[in-house]
Amino acid sequence: MPAMTSVVTRSFLWNLARWNFAIVLLIAAPVALAPAQSSTAAQSPSSITAPSAAAQVQSSSDYTRREIQPDLSVDRDPVRSPDPAANAAVLPATPATATSVAKSSNIYTLHESVDEVLLNCTVLDEKGRVVTDLKPSNFRVWEDGAPQTITSFQHEDAPVSMGILVDDSGSMRFKRPAVQVAALDMVRESNPRDMEFIVNFSDRAWLDQGFTSNLSALERGLSHYDARGTTAIYDAVAASADQLSKGAKWPKQALLIITDGDDNASHLTLQHTVERVQALGGPVVYAIGMLYDAESPREAASARSALETLADDTGGLAFFPGSVDEVDPIARGVARDIRNQYTIGYHSPRSALVGGYRTVHVEAQAPGHGRLTVRTRHGYYPQQLRQMNSVVEAATDSHP
């Protein structure tokens, strides 16, 4: 399958998004805008170019300059197409075997069980509060309408790889200081081992800080904004999902989008963006839509619908504060939501070599809790199983 979008530094992400859009359209239906490309075309290898020592010194001494990032303009997207026909030549002849890495003190261990479906689930009660005391017997799981047997269950604060996407359009000019505080407060409320990156987007998306857990570096990345131009939310989401698929340390992934308007500049459509995120096996999308001062009710309604779709179809949640003062508590709530998820596993009755999208449904019931709502992904593609099961566990340490 041709390479898809990826987040890059300030070097023409919009070109990659435009190519991605053309490729997605070619997969979906023939169009006259561009000729089809051969799926077997050779791709020349390329290494990531590191910044020079002089450039690093200059960047570290001038905090008003944008972060110097490695050249990510060459897409190395490892994710196969959700279209089974596009994967026919590359599907393995035999199922992949489980992999493990030796464990020692303060070293992390990789375990894989490639035939198990893993679902990260958030459970809420009728008042919207997170429920944290459930057992495996409280859950029921269906795949394609057929009940499944739960084979693994965890409720722990697992670290997450997260992209923080902040609207950089002109209408955000006076909201950015509060948004920056909220984003940093969310990081403070999160697992200390989380790894985040910063993307500021308007008509293009800029990777202003790569994966890090350093709060100062994230703050500098958030400070790089111009507050001008239009809004290309979908392109930024698709590119950020690609960035997670290639560079995430932790397999549990999330995206947080903070915006105040509707998409009016993307090359991708909402549907193609959702399909792209789902095909990556991936990130749960949270969105904060600051639509309280939208100039057009119609635009606000469109933006709300789009953000709700992005969140709901990936197992996340969209929030719509009534003022800028509500953004900070919402961002803190997102961190608590992520840290209190259940991970439920089951073995699909269908082989991982059988293509096609598989729908998933999860319910929870427990005495004394009333009606419970479970948020999780709506389904998966079988080629995502290896990514689901790349579970990284911290080694036991007597001195945490």
N, C-alpha and C positions, 0 to 999 in steps of 0.2 A: 504493500500500500504506500502511496507517496507520503512524504513527511508532512505532519500537521504543524499547527501554530506552536510557538514557544515564547516565553517571556524573554526579552533581551534587554540590554541596557539601552541608553538613549540613541540606539542606532537602528532606526527604521523597523520597529515591530509592526508598524502598519503594513509594510510590504508583505511580511510573513502572514499576517492576518488575511490580507487580500488573496494570497495564494491558497491559504487554508479554505477560504470561502469558495474559491473556484473548485478546489478538490472535493469539498463536501457536496457541492452542487452536481459535480460529475458523477459521484457515487449515487446521489439520490435520483437524478434524472438527467437525460442528455440536454445540454443547452448549447446555444450557438455562440456564447461569449468566448469560449476558449476550446481549443482542440484537446481531445483526450490524450493523456500521456501513458506510455507503457508502464505497467506495474513492475516490469523487470529491469527498468533503467538503472544503470549502475550509479552509485552515489560515492563521490570521492571522499575519503576520510579526511578529517580535519581535527586538529588539536585545539584546545582552549588556550588562547593567548593571555598570559598573565601580564599585568601592568608593570612598567619599569620601576626600578627602585626610586628614581627621581620623581616619578609621578606619584608614587605612594607617599613620599615625604611631603610633596606639595599638597596632596589631598588631606593628610593628617594635620597639617598646620593651618588649613583654611577650611573652616567648617561650613562656609557658605557655598563651597563647591559641591557638585553632585558626586556621589560615591563612584569611584572607578571600579567597574565590574569586569569580570572576564568576558571575552567575546562569546556570546551565546547565539550568534546569528546562524550557526549551523544546527539544524534540527536533528536530534538523535532520538526521536520519539520511539520508545520500544513497544508501544501499545498497538496491537493489531486492530484492523478495522472491525466494526461490529457487523459488517457485511460478510457472511461466511464465504462467499465466492472469492472475496479478495484474499482470504487466508488459506485457500486450498493448497497452495504450493508450499506453505511454511508450517502447517500443523505437524507436530511431532508424530512419529510413527508409533511410539509407545508412550504411556503416561510417564510424566516426570516423577522422579523418585524424591523422597524426603531428604532434606539437607540439614546438617547441623554444624555448629562451630564450637570448638572447645571453650569452656567457661573457666575463668579464674577470677580472683578478687578484683572488683571494680571493672571487669570486662563484661561486655554484653554478649548474649548468646542468641543466635539466629536459629529458629525452628521452623520447619515447613511441613505442612500436611496438605498437599496440594489438592486433595479431593474433598476437603471440608469447606462448606460455605460459612463464613463468619459475618455476623451482622452486629454493628454498633447501634444500640438502642437507648433512647431516652424515654423515660416513662413519667408522665405527668398526671396529677389528680385533677378533679373537677375545677379546682381553683388555680390551676396552672403551676402548682408546686412540683418540684422534682421528687419522685419517690425512689428511695434508696434501700429499702429493706426487703426486696422481693427475692424469691428463690426460683430455681428452674421449674418447679411444679406450677408456678404462677403464670408461665408463658405457654402459648401455643403458636406454632409456626406452620405456614402453608407455602408450598412452592407450586406454582401453576395450578392452584386450587386443591392440591393433594396434601393432607397432613403429613408433617415430618417429625421425626424423633430427635429431640435435643441431645447432642452427644458431648457438648462442652459448654461451660458457663463460667463467666468471670464478671466480677464487679469490682473494678479497681481503677485507680487514677493513673491510667497509662499516658505516657507523653505523646504529644501530637505535633505533626508538621503542619504549619499554618501559613497561608498567605493573607496579608492584610491589604485590601484594595481600597484606596481612598480617591473619591471624585476630586479632580483637579480643575473642573470647569469654572467659568467666571462666576456663576451663582453661588459657589462655595467660599468665596473670598472671606467673608466675615464669620463663617462657621468653622474654618479650619483650625483655629486655636483650640476650640472646645473639642473638636474631633481628635486632635492630636493628644490631648490630655486623656480622653476616653480610651483611645487605642492603647496608650501606655499603661493605663490602669488595668485594662483587660490582661495585658501581659503580666503585670504584677500579681494578678489574681490566679494566673494559670500555673500549671506544673512547671517548676524551675527547669526541668529538662526539655521543655518545649523548644522547638526551633521555628522561628518566624522569618518571613521576608516581607519587604514593603514594595508595593506597586502603586504609584500615583498615575492616574489616567485622566485624560480629557479626550481629544480625538485620537490620541495615541496612548500607549501604556508604557511607562518607564519603570524598570527595575532599579529602584533607588537604594535598596539594601538587600543583599543576598541573605541566605539562611544564617541566622545567628540567634543566640540567646542573650546577647549583650544589649542591655537596655539603652545605653548611650548610643550605640550604633543604630538601633531602631529609631531613636529620637531624631538623629541626624537624617535618617532616611525619610521620616515623616515631615521634616522641615523643608524638604526640597519640593516646593510647589510654586506654581505661577498663577493659579486661579484664573485661567482664561481658556477660551476655546469651547468646543462642543463635548458631548458625552458619548463614549464608545464603551458601554458596560460589557456587552457580550464579547467583544474582542478581548477585553482585559481578563474576563473570567476564563475563556478558553485558553488563553496564553498562560495564565497563572496555573490552571489545572495541568498543563503540559510541564510547567516548571516543577510542580510537585511530583509528577510521575518520574522525572529524571533525577531530581536532586534531593528528594526528601530522605531524611535520616530515619524517621519513624513511619511505619506503614499506616498508622491512623492519621487521617488528613482532614483538613478543614480550610475553608475560605471564608473570610469576613469582608463583606462589601459595605461601604458607607457612601451613600450618594444622596443627592437631593432632587433628582430629576429622572426623566425618561431617557432611554437610549435614543440618540438621534444621529449617530455617526458610525456605527459598526458595519463592517462588511458581512459579518455573520448574522443570522437571524436568531431569535430566541430558541426556536425548535432545534436548530443545528447546535447551538451552544449547550443545551441540555443533553442532547445526544452525545456530544463530545465529552462532557463531564462524566456521563454514565459509562461511556465506552472506556474511560480511563480507570474505572473501578473505584472511582473515587472520591474526591473530597466532598464532605458534607458542607453545604453552602448556608451561611448565615448572612442576613442582610439587614441593614438599618437604613430605612428610607425616610429621609428628613423632608417630607412632602408637605409640612404644615404651612409653608408660605408659597406654595406653587402658584404661579400666575394663572394657570389654566386648570380648572377642575378636570377637564378631559385628559390633560397630560398627566395629572396626579393619579387618576384612575388607571391609566395605561401603565405608569411606572409601578404602581402598587401591584397590579396583576402580574407584571413581569417578574418582580422580585419575589412574590409569593410562589410563582411557578418554579423559579430557580431553586428556592429553598425547599419547597414541598417535594419536588421530584428527586431530591438528593438526600432527604431525611433531615433537613435543617429547618430553620424557622426564620420568618421575616418579621421585623419590628417596625413600627411607625410611630415615633415619638411625637408628642404634641408641641414640643419646644426643644431648643438646643440643650437645655438643662437636663433633659431626660436621657440624653445619649450616653452619658457616663454610667449611670446605673444599668442601662441595658447592656453595655459592653461588658461590665462586670458579670452580669447574669449569663452572658454567652460563655464566659470562662467557667462558671460553675456548672453550666449545662454540659460542657465537654468533659469536665472532670468527674461527672457522676453517671457515666453511661455504663450499660451492661453490654457485654460481648457474648452473643449466643451463637453456637455452632451446631451444624447438622450436616450429614452426608447426603448429598443429592442422589436420588435414585438414577439419574441420567449421567452418562459418562461425560467427562470434561471435553472429550473429543467431538461431542455432538454440539454443533453450533446453535445459534438462536438465542434470543433474549428470554430470560426466565423471570417471571413475576414472583414477588415475595410478599407475604402478608404476615404480620405478627400482632397478636393480641395478648393482653395481660389482665388477670383477675386476681383479686386478693381480698379476703374478708376485712372489713373495716376501712377500706380505701375508696369505696364508691366506684364510679365509672372511671376507668383508667384509659389514657391515650398513649399509644406507643409510636414514637417517631423513629423511622429507620429508612433505609433505601427501599425503593419500590421493586427493585429487581437487579439482575446482574447478567453479564455475559460470561460464558464458561471460561474464556481465556483470562478472566480476572482472578481465578481461584488462587494462582500462585501469589499474586500480590496480596490478596486477602490474608494468606497464611504466612507471610513473611513477618511473623510475630517476634519482636525483639523484647526480650525480658532482661531486667537488671539482675546481675548475679548477686547472690546473697553476700552481704557484708556486715560484719559485726559492728562496724563503725560507720553508719549511714551519714 
